[in-house]
Amino acid sequence: MLLHLYGFKAGGVIPTQDYQYLFDAGMVGVFGPGTKISKAAIEILNVLIDSVAE
């Protein structure tokens, strides 16, 4: 799953070697297979809170 600020993007399984390209393109989160939902939710909430604080 990909997270882009102001828009959530979902994809299939993202190869690890593509993560940096996605971050460079503006993604603020990439959650690979096996990511615990609670960990992803906390990270997403932190990104959203930080975006409001700016």
C-alpha positions as CSV (number, residue, x, y, z in Angstrom):
1,M,0.0,0.0,0.0
2,L,1.3,3.4,-0.8
3,L,0.5,6.6,1.0
4,H,0.7,10.0,-0.8
5,L,-0.1,13.1,1.2
6,Y,-3.6,14.3,0.3
7,G,-4.4,11.1,-1.6
8,F,-4.1,7.5,-0.7
9,K,-2.8,5.2,-3.4
10,A,-3.0,1.4,-3.3
11,G,-1.1,-1.0,-5.3
12,G,-0.2,-4.6,-5.4
13,V,3.0,-6.0,-3.9
14,I,5.6,-3.2,-4.3
15,P,9.2,-4.5,-4.8
16,T,11.6,-3.3,-2.1
17,Q,13.9,-1.9,-4.7
18,D,11.1,0.5,-5.9
19,Y,10.6,2.1,-2.4
20,Q,13.1,4.9,-2.8
21,Y,11.7,5.8,-6.3
22,L,8.3,6.1,-4.7
23,F,9.6,8.2,-1.8
24,D,11.4,10.5,-4.3
25,A,8.2,10.8,-6.2
26,G,6.4,12.1,-3.1
27,M,5.1,9.1,-1.3
28,V,5.3,9.4,2.4
29,G,4.6,5.8,3.2
30,V,5.0,2.4,1.7
31,F,3.7,-0.7,3.5
32,G,4.9,-4.0,2.3
33,P,3.4,-7.4,2.7
34,G,3.1,-8.5,6.3
35,T,2.9,-4.9,7.6
36,K,0.7,-5.0,10.7
37,I,-2.4,-2.9,10.3
38,S,-1.9,-1.1,13.6
39,K,1.7,-0.1,12.6
40,A,0.5,1.3,9.3
41,A,-2.5,3.1,10.9
42,I,-0.2,4.8,13.5
43,E,2.2,5.9,10.7
44,I,-0.6,7.2,8.6
45,L,-2.1,9.1,11.5
46,N,1.3,10.6,12.3
47,V,1.7,11.8,8.7
48,L,-1.7,13.4,8.7
49,I,-1.2,15.0,12.1
50,D,2.2,16.4,10.9
51,S,0.6,17.7,7.7
52,V,-2.0,19.7,9.7
53,A,0.6,21.1,12.1
54,E,2.6,22.6,9.2
